[in-house]
Amino acid sequence: MLRGDLIHPSILKVLGSAGHGSGILIADGNYPFISRANPAAERVYLNLAPGLLSVTDILKPLLTAIPIEAAHVMVADNGAVPIHQEFAAMLPDIELQSHKRFPFYDLCKGDDVALVIASGEQRIYANILLIIGVVKPT
């Protein structure tokens, strides 16, 4: 039995295999998971029901398990996406890199995206692509 903030076996397996520069997409319930992400990426469906689980519910334990080097987000045409404030608060040392919808999709189709996590998030444009960093020696 695992103890800790992240215990999902499929996610842990991918994180254990991924390395520096690998991408992890946490996507809202509207995201086209099959057609707009790396076809070789592992897919984990945590979209149990509308609103369960949210993108931030999934992000929180991931941040305890891996170092983050960069974070990319999808923006609306007017640029305003309220969940981005939550992302910024959860990633205080990372500047969110904003992309319009189709350029964001192109990033997520990249060969380095190792994991796609589907959420039940109902807020639109609530997608975040995390890039794994390096563990710094102590």
N, C-alpha and C positions, 0 to 999 in steps of 0.2 A: 504494500500500500504506500502510495506516495504522499508526502506531506509538503505543503508549500502553497504558494499562491497559484501556480499553474500545474495542473495535474492531468490535462487532457492528453491521452497517449499518442494520438495521431499528430497533434501539434508538437509535442515534445520530440517525437521521432524526426520530424522535418527540421526542427530547430537544431537538433543534435547533428544533423547532416549538413545543414546550411553553414555558411561562413561569411566572412567579411565581404560586404557588397551584395549579399543576397537580399532579395526583396520579399516583404510580407504584405499582402494586400488584405486589409479589413474593409469589407464593402457593405454598403447599406442594402436594404431589401429590394431596391430597384435596379441594382447593378446587373449587367448581363454577364454573369459569372462564366459561362461557357465560351462566349465569343469574344470577350474583351479582356482576356488574361492569358498569360503564357499557357499553351495547351499542355505542357509538360509539368506544370505546377501541381502540387498536391492540393486537392480541394477538401475543405472541411466545412460541412454545413451545420452551423449553429443557429439557423433561423427556424427555431421551434414554432413560433407563432408571431404575428405582427407585434412588434415592440419587444420581443424576447429573442435573443439577447441584443442589447444595443452595442454599437461600435465601441463606445467608451467602456462598457462592461467587459468587452473582450480585450481592449487595449490595456486596461489596468494590470492584469496579471502578466501580460506579455512583457511589460516594462520591467517587471521584477526578474525576468529570465534572460534577457538579452540586452546588450548595449546598442543604442540607436545612434547612427551616424547622421542620418538625414530623414526627413519626412516630407512627402509630397501629398498635396490635397487637390481635390477637384473644386473649382469655383464656378459659381453661377455667372451668367453674363453681366449682372450688375456687381459682381464681386463679393456681395454680402452673404455669408454663410455662418449662422450663429454657432454651430457646433465647432467651428474653427477656434473660437475662444476657449472652449473646453480642451481641445487638443493642445493649444498653446500653454494652458495651465498645467496640463499633464506632462508636457515636454518643455519645461522652462528654458533649457539650454540649447534647444534646437529651433532654428528658424524654419517655419513652414514654407515650403516652396509651392506656390500656387500655379495651377494649370487649368486651362479651359477643358471642357469635356473630352473632346477627341484627342488632344495631345496627352491628356491623362490616361486615356485608354491605351494609347501607343506605348506609354511608359510601362503600363501593367502587362502588356503583351511581350515585354522584353524577356530574353533568355534567363536573366538573373532572378526573375520572380520565382521563388521556390514554393510559396504557400499562398493560397487564396482562402480567406475565411469569410463565409457568408453569414451575415447577421440578420436579425429581424428588425433592424433599425428602420424606422419610418420617416425620419427626417431626410429630406433630399440633399444631395451633394455631401452626404456624410461618409465619404470614402477617404481612406488614408493608406498610403503606400510607405511602409517603413523600410529603411535600408539598414541592415545590420552593420554595426561598427566593430571595433576591436576591443578586447578586454585589455586594459592597461595593466602592466605589472605593478605589483604593490611593493 
